[in-house]
Amino acid sequence: MLLCLSAASLVAAAETVTYARSGTPGDARDIYPLKLLQLALDKSGTAKYVLQVSDTPMLQGRAFVELAQGNTIRVAWGMTSIKRESELLPIRIPIYKGLIGWRLPLVREDRSEMFSEVRELPDLRRFVAGQGHDWPDTDILRGNGIEVIGVPLYESLFRMLPLGRFDYFPRSIVEIWAEEEQHRKDGIVIDQHLLIRYPTAFYYFVNKKDVALAETIRNGLERALADGSFDKLFCMQYAQNIADARLEQRTTIVLLNPILPPETPLARKELWFAADLCPTGK
């Protein structure tokens, strides 16, 4: 009875950490960030926080506004930028080990050879990309002289691509496979020729005043890195996707990132993807 009362007291004492319900029903993109966030909380050694999804669905832009205002949610995740880090408190450990900036183009199946002759950035500039209008990627692509059609809704990008409203939709290695599977029936496939790379990081963010929560997440992520459980989870989720991308067979075009914050921990090699990190099937 005493053990039951003790456990109940711990649950009652725990603080709720609300995160945004995806604005896209059945969105698989949140599965890994949630697993990693729970791992961080578990590794932190504190039972102080429990995760809870918000009642209201939110697009990413709204979620970050809510987070900055300290309203309905306490944590969100997304790509970093100078602006975003000025408004929120980042936990500077890249969730995807930088692979969020390794992009493969989604293209129309009847234009699957469109990039076969692209070798350098000027070649890529002949094509028009589609992106979310408020995504940091849009500023990165435009900062490199690439024309971008900005679209308010994520789902609309998959409707507009088959209609030829833009030529391609660059997606990260960690996102693109599930998206192709879902939309192949619409004539959307992964280009087999090109890799677009730019340095960036995808972080957990909290409100600037929520320092204790930020420190808990950071400590948990650091411990997961140190004991290998971070990399194990990452590889379990993405090793096969990385292998399927056949990166060594693609033409790589490297872009500059004009919105990358100077505090980005590029010198910490253990935080970033390396070719030998995830052998296929490991």
PAMARDO-30860 format. One record per residue: residue in one letter; z, x, y of N, C-alpha, C in turn. Coordinates in pm, whole numbers, plus 50000, padded with zeros to 5 digits. Last residue first. Layout:
AZXYZXYZXY/...
// end
This chain:
K461295218049762462685222549771463495213249860/G458665210749767459445205649656460895209849661/T457585239749928457235226349879458095222649760/P460065255850128459065256450021458815242549963/C460985257150430460965245950334459845247750232/L460845282050567462065273950564462095263950450/D458725298650619459375300050488460615291050474/A457915293250879457025289550769457695290250633/A460505277751073459775289651032459025286450903/F461855258951341461125259351216460435272851197/W464995268351490463585264951497462905266551361/L467535278251490467365264351533465925259351517/E467555304751434467965295751326467775281051362/K466925317651674465865315751575466245305851466/R467575313551982468345311251859467375307651746/A465875314352197466245327152137467045325452008/L465635288952300464505294352224464875307152150/P467325266152400467785278152326466705284352239/T466715256652733466305254752594466605267452513/E467155260153002468305261752913467945259952765/P464855253253139465115267653116466285270053021/P463075225652994464205230753070464475245553039/L459675219553023460685224852932461845230553013/I457495210653158458745203253179459855207953085/P455225224653091455725226153227457045218953253/N454345241552828455185229852853455815231152991/L451055250252715452265253052791453045240152809/L449695248952381449795244152518451065249352583/V447505261952145448855262652199448835258452346/I445785251351875445675252352020447075251352077/T444585262051568445775259251648445475261351795/T442765249351303442655256251432443855252251516/R444205250850973443835243751094443615253251212/Q445245262450753443805259850751443315253150878/E447955263750780447225276450783445715274450785/L448795237250745448795243150879447945255750887/R448735214150573447865225850555447695233350687/A450245191150555449545193650682448585205350674/D451595191850318450385183650325449585186150452/A453815207150393452835212650299451515205050309/I455095188750559454675201650613453605207850524/N455675168350376454815165650492454255178550550/Q457445181350205456135177350154455165174250267/A459655186050379458955197050312457565193050266/Y461175165350501459885169050556459115180050484/Q463635158550376462875148250447461425152350472/M464555182050271464425170450182463525159850245/C464665196950507463645199950407463455188550307/F466875184650639465565185650704464465187750600/L468935188750452468515175150487467115175250548/K468995216950459468755209950334468275195750360/D469645222750723468325226550673467985219350543/F472295211550718471295207350816469895210150760/S473635226450525473365212250499472365206250597/G474335252850576473035250150516472695235450496/D476565259350716476725257850571475425253950500/A475575261150980476255272650919476345271350767/L474595235651034473695247251035474305258850957/A476965221551022475905218450926474865229550920/R478275232651239478845234651106477795231750998/E476595223251445476775237751425477335240651285/L476975195651418475645201551394475755216551369/G479695193751489479235189551358477895195451321/N479645202651755480425209851654479965206451513/R478015182351869477595196451870478335204451764/I479595159651831478265160551769477815175051761/T481835167051987481985163551845480645165051772/E480705170252238481295181752172481485179252023/A479925143852294478925154552289479455166652213/L482445131452301481475127852197480415138652183/A483505144252528484165145552398483215142152283/V481805136152738481855150152697482465151852558/D480505114652879480965113452740481045127352674/K479335116553122480795115853120481365116152978/K476605115753071477185128053126478715128153121/N475865100652755476145099352899476865111952948/V473875120552529474945111052560475065110052711/F471285128352296471765127752434472915117752442/Y469845149652056470745138452083471205139652228/Y466435161552110467885162752106468565149152092/F463745180552051464165166552038465665166852014/A461845203752238462975200652151463295185852160/T458965225452252459795214552300460915211952200/P455955242052295457395243552275458145231752333/Y453125228452125453785232052251455285233052224/R450015226151954451425230451956451915232752098/I447855209651744448185211651885449675214851893/L445545215851500446985215451526447185218651674/L442695201851328443355206751449444875205751441/H441425190551102440945203051159441875209551261/Q441755165051004442005176050912441715189750972/D443365136151141442355146651153442745158451065/I444365108150963444805120851021443635130551024/V443065075451057443355086250963443845098551038/I442475041051074443095052451139443475062851034/G441625015950986440615026351007441145038551081/D443604998850926442924996451052441885007051083/K444745009450703443954997150685443174993550811/R446355028850811445065032750752444155020750731/H448865023650906447715019150986446365023150929/Q450825033450735450965019850785449675014550847/E449955059550692450075050250579450115035750626/E450195069950951448875068650888448915058650773/E452985068750979452135061051069450735059351010/A453905086450790454275072450776453385063650863/W452755109750904452395105250769452735090550747/I453755115551161452385110751144452085104851007/E456265126651210456045112351232454765107051169/V456345153751180457455146051121457265131051137/I454165163051318454135164051173455225155351110/S453475140651593454135152051532454045151451380/R450245131251715451555127751662452155139751591/P447795121051943448485132351882449925128851844/F445235101551908446645099151935447405110651868/Y441945100152056442915104451955444325101952004/D440305087252245439705094052130440695097252019/F440705053352365440875067752379440425073952247/R439565029652295440085030752432440445045352465/G438545022952046437875033452122438365034752265/L439815006151877438904999951973438195010152061/P441585022051736440375017351667439355010951760/L443475025751962442695036751904441465031851827/M444765001552016443765006452110442905017652052/R446614997951816445574987851834444434993051919/F448265019251846447565017851718446525006751721/L449315014552098448495026552077447685025451948/S450954992652071449634990652132448725002652111/E453355002151976452474995251883451064993551938/Y454465013052220454105021552106453115014752014/L453485002252540454084998852412453555007752300/P452135013352770453545009552775454205007752637/V450175042852778450285029252727451765025252723/G447915064252939449315060652917449445045852884/I445495085552843445675071352873447125067852839/V444815117552967445685109152885445645094852935/E443105148252964443125134453011443925125852914/I444575179453013444045169952914444165155752970/G445775199653161444425195353197443775185853098/N448365204153105447395213653048445955209253070/G449655182753210449905195753271448995206653219/R448945163253028448285163253159448495176553230/L450705171152820449265171152800448525171552933/I453215167752950452825180652893451305181452878/D453265140853020453295150953126452855164653075/T453235130352759452165126952853452095137052966/D455615138852645454345144452596453205141852694/P457585122552757457405136152809456095142452764/W456425088852809456835099452717456685113152783/D455535067152946456705073952999457235084752906/H453295058152808453145061352950454335068953007/G452425072652500453295063652573453345067652719/Q448905081052473450335084052462451135072852528/G445695093352378446555081852407447995085652384/A443245115952517444385112852430445045099752472/V439855123852516440925116452583442005112752482/F438065155252526438495143052458439695136952531/R437605178852643436475169452643436865155952584/R439735195452598439735187752723438565177952732/L439095210152375439955198452358439925189552481/D437645230952491436975221752399437775208852384/P439625244152639438525237252710437745227652620/L441255254152418441705243252503440575236552581/E439125260252129439985264252239440315252152326/R437695248051924438275261151900439305265152006/V436125221651761437075225251867437745238451831/E434575212151559434045223551637434965227751751/S435975190751453435575201651363435075213951437/F436835167751573437435180251618436995192351535/M435405146951443435305148551588435785162251637/E435405137951190434915151651212434835155251360/S436165111451199437095120951139436665135451156/R435255087551296435115099351382436015110751329/D435855067351126434425069951144434165081651240/E438635066351154438055071651030436575074951046/R439995077651461439275067351386438615073551264/V442995098051438441655094851487441095082951411/L445795116651525445315104551459443985100851521/P446215151751530445615139851589445405128551488/L449415167151516448145164651450447535152051512/R451625189851671450935177051673449605177351598/W454685200551723453555204251637452775191451609/G456945192051851455855197151934454685202751854/I458635186151652458195174751732457055178951825/L459535209551545458295204051490457815191651565/G461995218851635460815221651716459535215251666/K463885208451464463635222851461462325226551530/Y464565182551510463415184951423463005199651420/I466785185651681466895177551560465795181051460/P467955213951839466775205651813466825198751677/I470665212852028470315217151893469155208351850/R472125206052275470935214552266470785221252129/I472715175752372473295184752271472145193752229/P472645166852720471975169952595472865178052501/L473475141052921474085152952864473425155852730/L471175130453184471985128453063472565141653017/E469705138153403470295124753404471295122453290/S468645162553356469365160753483470125147553487/E467305159453121468545167153117469325166353249/R465095145153215466015138853120467345146153117/K463825164353379464335151753435465385145553344/I463105183953192463985187453304464615174853362/S463385170552859462595174052978463585177653088/T463265163952504463895168452627462875170752738/M462765134852312462295147852356462935151452490/G465705118752171464355119252223464015133252267/W468315095452112467635107952079466195107252128/A471575084752218470155082352196469525095752162/V474755069052250473945080352204472505075752188/R475875046152346476565058752374475785070952327/I474985014952512474885024752404475535037852446/T475384998652737475534992852604475485002952490/N476085018252988476215004052959476445001152811/G475675041753132476925039753058477155025453019/Q473345048453251474205039353326475545036853256/A472185063853054472535070153181473495061553263/L471755043852860472655055052832473115061652962/E469855027652982471155022052943472185033152922/V467775046452998468335040553120469725034953092/F467295050952728467785061952811468345057052944/A466385025452651467585031152589468145042452674/R464025022552795465175014252831466475020152774/G462475041552658462715042752801463925034752845/Q462385031752392463085044152423463415045452572/L463204996652369462245007552373462965020052421/M465644979552179465304986652303464174996452279/P467314949952063466314960552045465954966752180/T470794943652074469494941352137468534952852108/D473034953051945472564939551914471134937551961/S472934986851820473054977051928472534963451883/V474754999651539473494996951606473704986051713/Q477265024151515476945009751514475655007651591/L479425048551370478135044651426477925029551413/V482635059751472481815052951372480555047851441/Y484955086651531483795078751571483125072151450/K487105100651426487295093651553486165083851584/A487605116651220487255102851186487275094151312/T486395149951216487175139551282486685125851237/G484745169551122486125169551077487005159351146/S482085172451157482935175651272484415175851235/K480695163150944481025177450945481985181051058/D480335136251017481125139650897481595154150901/L478705139451240480025133251256480935136351137/A476485151151113477205158351218478605152651238/L475695130350941476115143250886476925151050988/Q474945111551132476085108651046476605121450981/L472735125351235473865122151323475105119051240/L471065126051012471575138551067472775136151158/K470545098650977471165106450869471795119250923/L469315093351224470575086851189471305094051077/P466965109151209467975111551313469315105151284/Y465735096250973466255109950970467255112751083/I465175069551073465915072150948466535086050948/D463595063851289465035065351313465815069551189/R461015059551206461285071851281462775074251303/A460395035851090460945046251002461365058751078/D460875003851199460515017251246461205027951161/G461174976751161460844985051046460474999251082/P460094967951489460684963751361460224972751246/T460754986151764459664984251668460264980251534/G462934991751911462114980851961460934977851871/S465904999051728464515001951761463794989551812/R469044998251883468184992351779466734994551819/A470755026751996469795016152026469075011251901/Y474225029851906472905035451931471905024051940/T477665033151968476525024151955475245031551990/V480415042251825479295049051891478055040651867/T483745032451848482395028751809481385036451893/E486555051251741485725046351850484325043251798/A489265042951522487985049451546487245042951663/A491485028151464491595037551574490265043951611/A490725013551244491025006251367491045015551487/V490505034051058489315026451096489545019351228/L493205042051046492185051551091490935044351136/S494395018850946494775023551080493735033251136/A493335017750692493015007050788493325011450930/A494565040350581493105039850595492685029350696/S497235031850590496815043850662495315043950686/L497205009850423497555008050564497105019850647/C496565022750183495675012550238495935010350386/L498825038950151497505045050164496515035250225/L500805019450122500855028550237499515035150260/M500005008349879500005000050000500005008750126/
// end
